[in-house]
Amino acid sequence: MSLKLNGSVVLAGAGKMGAALLQGWLDRGLDPASIVIQEPNLSGAAQDLANTHGIKAVAHLAPLDTPPAVIVVAVKPQAMDDVFPGLAKIAGPETVVVSIAAGKTLASFERHLPPGSAVVRAMPNTPAAIGRGITGAVANAHATAAQKQACESLLGAVGPVVWVGDESLIDAVTAVSGSGPAYVFLLAEALAEAGVAAGLDQATATQLARATVSGSGELLNQSPLDAETLRRNVTSPGGTTAAALAVLMREGSGLKELMTEAVLAAKKRGRELGR
């Protein structure tokens, strides 16, 4: 099913995440003529896509003939205050603004927009680059069902979208799925280092760890079983896996406790960035 919007979409910021979204939109059949990219330093994948599909790309946006249906703001959080006031000038009464900048609240956008403007705050993660991301999103009270659907269509081009009803939960979303890929990559690093400690050479340990983490993730993705059941299925009583899990699941200092501490630390930091 082709991705269609009732109007144009402005993509402000075409770095890695912006380029991933752009690729997803095009793969889903969004009309390139309906896309405008604002990016002073367009390069890389986004530049290639713009050139290939004839997408309009500008350093600075002039007023559009018709306000866009959606403005997707994908600039770095520290650049938001410089970029967003200009974007706000092109928004119309039916425009919905989508931000994927960590820590920037709905209120921080609303203050630049006319009263009653629709705003969505979203947090995709880096697997979006291969169309395997997941996005947590929250809408302000002014976003209509149709506007939320338009946002879900755009964000869903790179993976599922999970809506939360309370903005404060976005910090938890960020801590779990937004930052989560780094935790998985660290697991692969740690597993490879442990393999070296067990006597393997670095190349072999790295290959084994990388394939194990990626393959297990795909098994979890495809299996109807939950993670706990899959774990139990690998674990023979008294076997090698059970010996390892006795360490990883050690009460009070195991992986679950460490992961909870890590996620809560990330959530706390997200709240600090949003102040």
PyMOL commands that set and color helices and strands:
alter all, ss='L'
color gray80, all
select helices_A, chain A and resi 16-27+32-34+44-53+77-88+106-110+126-130+145-158+169-178+180-197+202-222+227-234+240-248+255-273
alter helices_A, ss='H'
color red, helices_A
select strands_A, chain A and resi 9-12+35-38+56-58+70-73+96-99+118-123+135-139+161-163
alter strands_A, ss='S'
color yellow, strands_A
deselect
rebuild
show_as cartoon
